[in-house]
Amino acid sequence: MRTRGSQHGVTLLETLVAAVLLGTAVLMSGAGLAWSQRIEDRALLHDAAWRRAADVAESLRSAPFEYVEEGEAPLDDPRLPEGQLVLAVEEDEDLGYKKVVIEVRWAGDIPGSVSLTTAVGAQELYR
């Protein structure tokens, strides 16, 4: 005759505890995946914005000095939803250069902005 303590198998309580633990682990891994996807999306937006700001800085350095001025313009870039380019210019007439702050802004699901500061000198500085 067998006693109750010598029976083999899994009780209903043990099965429920295992199911709850497994469900919690699945939910946590799903949340982790969603979080990592959002971080990746944000990094792609920042990368696109930095590249655009660097392109604008390079264009400003090759433009005539007197054409470098403040302004805003929409960006036609599908990677940056509702993108906006903002230039802030501060001129130092004594030294003959302009400090330019290039800001790229975007809206959408993950809004944000990046800012790049550069200096543009008059051609006389390089002769």
Buried (B, 14 or more C-beta within 10 A) or exposed (E): EEEEEEEEEEEEEEEEEEEEEEEEEEEEEEEEEEEEEEEEEEEEBBEBBEBBBBEBBEEBEEEEBEEBEEEEEEBEBEBBBEBBBBBBBEBEEEEEBBEBBBBBBBEEEBEBBBEBEBBBBBEEEEE
